[in-house]
Amino acid sequence: MIAFNTAPVLAADVDFGRFMASPSGAAGLSAAISSLGACDTRPVWSLSYDPDIDGDNPNHVYVGCQYDPEWEEGDDLYDKGILAKFFELDGVLTLDSLTQLP
């Protein structure tokens, strides 16, 4: 039997178990990756810096990738990402906002 590592790239700091423990948390992650659209590289997941706490916020998840727009000449890749902010109420994470980052 062949086992593949299906963990998202650079996602060691994101506790996916917390988000997947509730339907609203799982739906929020799904909305984030769906909003990203087509990618030419594997998506990268990480926690996002929050200036209010001066550190990475475990409730703010960034997913990003690179893409090659067909209209652009050359082989430059462009970054794009989605910042998903969640709030926690009674141990349940719920999506608060999605922000598209260039």
C-alpha distance (Angstrom), angle and dihedral (degrees) to the residues before:
residue distance angle dihedral
M1 . . .
I2 3.79 . .
A3 3.80 117.5 .
F4 3.77 120.1 -158.3
N5 3.76 125.8 -158.5
T6 3.78 103.6 -120.6
A7 3.80 96.8 174.7
P8 3.80 112.5 123.7
V9 3.78 116.2 -101.8
L10 3.82 114.3 -90.4
A11 3.77 91.3 -2.4
A12 3.79 97.6 129.9
D13 3.79 91.9 113.7
V14 3.83 95.3 48.8
D15 3.81 112.5 85.9
F16 3.79 98.2 -145.9
G17 3.81 90.1 177.4
R18 3.82 89.7 68.1
F19 3.79 92.1 53.7
M20 3.80 96.5 41.1
A21 3.82 91.7 50.4
S22 3.81 91.4 81.3
P23 3.80 133.2 39.6
S24 3.81 91.3 -125.4
G25 3.81 92.8 52.4
A26 3.80 92.6 47.5
A27 3.80 90.9 47.1
G28 3.81 90.1 51.2
L29 3.82 92.2 54.1
S30 3.79 89.2 46.4
A31 3.81 90.5 51.7
A32 3.81 90.5 50.2
I33 3.81 96.2 51.9
S34 3.81 91.8 41.0
S35 3.81 91.1 52.4
L36 3.78 90.2 54.2
G37 3.81 92.3 70.8
A38 3.78 125.8 -167.3
C39 3.81 118.4 -1.6
D40 3.79 134.0 -170.2
T41 3.81 91.7 -157.9
R42 3.79 132.9 44.7
P43 3.82 113.5 -84.0
V44 3.79 115.9 -102.9
W45 3.81 119.8 -145.3
S46 3.79 126.7 -158.9
L47 3.77 143.4 147.3
S48 3.77 114.9 -94.5
Y49 3.78 127.0 -123.7
D50 3.79 113.1 -109.9
P51 3.82 115.2 -160.0
D52 3.82 90.6 -159.0
I53 3.82 90.5 67.9
D54 3.83 96.4 24.9
G55 3.79 92.6 -125.4
D56 3.77 146.8 54.7
N57 3.79 111.9 -45.2
P58 3.83 113.0 -139.6
N59 3.82 88.2 -149.7
H60 3.82 95.0 54.7
V61 3.81 114.5 77.3
Y62 3.80 125.8 -173.6
V63 3.80 122.9 -160.9
G64 3.77 119.5 -177.2
C65 3.77 144.0 161.0
Q66 3.77 142.5 169.9
Y67 3.77 128.0 -104.7
D68 3.79 138.6 -173.7
P69 3.80 111.2 -134.0
E70 3.79 110.1 -141.0
W71 3.81 91.8 -139.6
E72 3.80 92.0 60.9
E73 3.78 120.6 87.9
G74 3.76 116.8 -135.9
D75 3.76 130.7 31.1
D76 3.81 101.8 -78.3
L77 3.79 116.8 139.4
Y78 3.79 120.6 -144.7
D79 3.80 126.9 -147.5
K80 3.78 124.2 -124.5
G81 3.76 132.0 168.9
I82 3.76 148.5 168.5
L83 3.80 125.9 -133.7
A84 3.79 111.9 -153.5
K85 3.80 115.3 -165.5
F86 3.79 117.7 -163.6
F87 3.77 132.4 -174.2
E88 3.78 124.9 -149.0
L89 3.79 122.3 -136.5
D90 3.80 121.2 173.4
G91 3.80 90.3 -15.8
V92 3.81 94.3 -53.3
L93 3.80 120.1 116.5
T94 3.81 116.2 -142.4
L95 3.79 127.4 -175.9
D96 3.79 111.2 -107.4
S97 3.81 101.7 176.0
L98 3.79 145.9 -13.2
T99 3.80 119.9 -146.2
Q100 3.80 123.0 -170.8
L101 3.79 112.4 -139.7
P102 3.81 121.9 -161.2
